[in-house]
Amino acid sequence: MGDSLNASIGQGYVLASPLQLAVMTARIASGRAVEPRLVRAINGVSQIPAGEFAPLDISEANLRVARRGMDAVMNSRRGTAQRSRILPDEWRMAGKTGTSQVRNITAAERARGVIRNDQLPWNRRDHALFVCYAPYDSPRYAVSCVVEHGGGGSAVAAPIARDILLFALAGGLPPLNAVPSDQQVPMRDRNEAMELFEPEPAPVGRTRA
């Protein structure tokens, strides 16, 4: 029973990779059994399945509850990741914060005054997690972000995932007014500091991947 309770909140023996978290998010968003593909084509033959993925064997009503909850995380006044929301309605984002506990604060540490995760040595701090998708009404992208020993998902992982999602939605650096006003100057500074990779044009003809 104890392990079941831990598993219900993603603790204990639960293990999930960033790719598994992204697939989970894509499935919640779409209601379909999305499967990842690491190879686009082999010898010019597409490895992407034709048509849509099969529907999940999950009640659509239950999926709507999960989506509404993820929307509230980002867009309600009390949402845990409300500071990392995307403002334009056409890019409305849904997400979920998470924290993967590395270890408990021991009684001896508490006696020494250690009461917060950020007071622990770096390698003993919790991992920060965040998953998201957008646009909310017509999902196109799903993102998962894990920051090892980063602490809280809302403060550390959510802003990173939001910026990745924005780049995908905008097809490049997004307009600054896509984020709340108090975050526009830091975003501008980050954008100016980046050296963006310009991919070479794809070769004409058959390709191995």
Disulfide bonds with the S-S distance in Angstrom:
none
